[in-house]
């Protein structure tokens, strides 16, 4: 199954898995910034927030450069998914547009929702222009991958098309 996607990269993971960002871009996906660590960013003071944002940007660009690639980094999603107004401005000051999601089947919380619950959630809340949030972290529910493999064809049969954020938001 090959569908375009926007992956929000965690800087620490980009460094732990050299070539990951480059492989995603080479496969036609786009990348966004999801901070340096997999921890909630809501309570970070400005200096720590900007350091994590900048370090993640640098890690992504370095990973791409090693493969001879470049790609625009437009998108930011705060860790934990909860932005506050100053955070939006801080991200904007670095050239990022903050993007959340509208369909999140609660994977990645450590509570491991069952596959059928995840599938039901995605299918019930799917809508034109919807942004699905799924996690690939080491703590993510193993059912998440199976959910994706089953929901994508089902949604495509219903007429949904999968695109990158840049395409969805008219910036691609």
C-alpha positions in Angstrom: 0.0 0.0 0.0 1.6 3.3 -1.1 -0.2 6.5 0.0 1.4 9.9 0.5 1.7 11.0 4.1 3.1 13.7 6.3 5.3 12.3 9.1 6.0 14.5 12.2 9.5 13.5 13.1 10.9 13.5 16.7 14.5 14.8 16.5 15.8 12.2 18.9 14.4 9.4 16.8 15.8 10.9 13.6 19.2 10.6 15.2 18.6 7.1 16.5 17.5 5.9 13.0 19.9 7.4 10.4 18.4 7.6 7.0 14.8 7.4 8.2 13.9 11.0 7.2 15.6 10.7 3.9 13.8 7.4 3.1 10.5 9.1 3.8 11.2 12.0 1.6 12.6 9.8 -1.2 9.4 7.8 -1.1 7.3 10.9 -1.7 6.2 11.8 1.8 6.8 15.0 3.6 8.1 15.8 7.1 7.0 18.0 9.9 8.7 18.9 13.2 7.4 17.1 16.4 10.0 18.4 18.8 13.2 16.7 20.0 11.8 14.3 22.6 8.6 12.4 22.9 7.3 14.4 25.8 4.6 17.0 26.2 5.8 20.3 25.0 3.0 22.4 26.6 5.0 23.3 29.7 8.3 24.0 28.1 9.7 27.5 28.6 10.4 29.5 25.4 14.2 28.9 25.4 13.8 25.1 25.8 10.9 25.0 23.3 13.0 26.8 20.6 16.0 24.7 21.3 14.0 21.5 20.8 12.4 22.9 17.7 15.7 24.0 16.2 17.6 20.8 17.1 14.9 18.7 15.4 15.0 20.9 12.3 18.8 20.5 12.2 18.6 16.7 12.7 16.0 16.4 9.8 18.0 18.6 7.5 21.2 16.7 8.3 19.6 13.3 7.7 18.3 14.6 4.3 21.7 16.2 3.4 23.6 12.9 3.9 21.3 11.4 1.2 21.7 14.5 -1.0 18.1 15.6 -0.4 16.4 18.8 0.6 12.8 19.3 1.5 10.8 22.2 2.9 9.9 21.9 6.6 6.6 23.8 7.0 4.6 21.9 9.6 4.8 21.7 13.4 2.8 19.5 15.7 3.4 20.0 19.4 4.2 17.0 21.4 1.0 16.0 23.3 -1.1 17.9 20.8 -1.8 20.8 23.1 -0.5 24.2 21.9 -0.9 27.5 23.7 -0.8 31.0 22.0 2.9 31.8 22.7 3.9 28.3 21.4 2.1 29.1 18.1 4.0 32.3 17.8 7.3 30.7 18.7 6.8 28.1 16.0 5.7 30.8 13.5 8.9 32.7 14.3 10.9 29.7 12.9 8.7 29.5 9.8 6.4 26.7 10.9 2.6 26.5 10.7 1.1 24.5 13.6 -1.1 21.7 12.5 -3.1 19.4 14.8 -5.4 16.6 13.7 -9.1 15.8 13.6 -9.1 12.0 13.8 -7.1 10.4 16.6 -8.0 6.9 17.7 -6.0 7.3 21.0 -3.0 5.3 20.0 0.3 6.4 21.4 -1.2 7.1 24.9 0.2 3.9 26.4 -3.4 2.5 26.9 -3.3 0.3 23.8 -6.9 0.6 22.5 -7.9 -2.6 20.7 -7.7 -2.7 17.0 -11.4 -2.9 16.4 -11.9 0.3 18.6 -9.2 2.1 16.6 -10.7 1.1 13.3 -14.2 2.1 14.4 -12.9 5.5 15.6 -11.1 6.3 12.3 -14.0 5.2 10.2 -16.7 7.0 12.3 -14.8 10.3 12.3 -13.4 10.2 8.8 -14.5 13.4 6.9 -13.3 15.3 3.9 -10.2 17.3 4.8 -9.7 15.2 8.0 -6.2 14.7 9.4 -5.6 11.3 10.9 -3.1 11.1 13.7 -1.4 7.7 14.2 1.8 7.0 16.1 4.7 4.8 15.2 6.7 5.2 18.4 8.1 2.2 20.3 5.2 2.6 22.8 2.5 2.8 20.2 -0.1 0.1 20.1 0.9 -2.8 17.7 -2.8 -2.6 16.5 -2.0 0.8 15.0 -0.2 -0.6 11.9 -3.0 -3.2 11.3 -5.6 -0.4 11.7 -3.9 1.6 9.0 -3.5 -1.4 6.7 -7.3 -2.1 6.9 -8.7 1.4 7.2 -6.9 2.9 4.2 -8.4 0.5 1.6 -11.8 0.8 3.3 -11.7 4.6 3.2 -10.4 4.6 -0.4 -13.4 2.5 -1.4 -15.6 5.1 0.1 -14.0 7.7 -2.1 -11.5 9.2 0.3 -8.1 10.2 -1.1 -4.9 10.4 1.0 -2.6 13.4 0.5 0.2 15.2 2.2 -0.6 18.3 4.4 0.9 20.5 1.7 -1.5 19.2 -0.9 -4.4 19.3 1.6 -3.8 22.8 2.5 -2.9 24.0 -1.0 0.8 24.6 -0.4 2.2 21.7 -2.4 
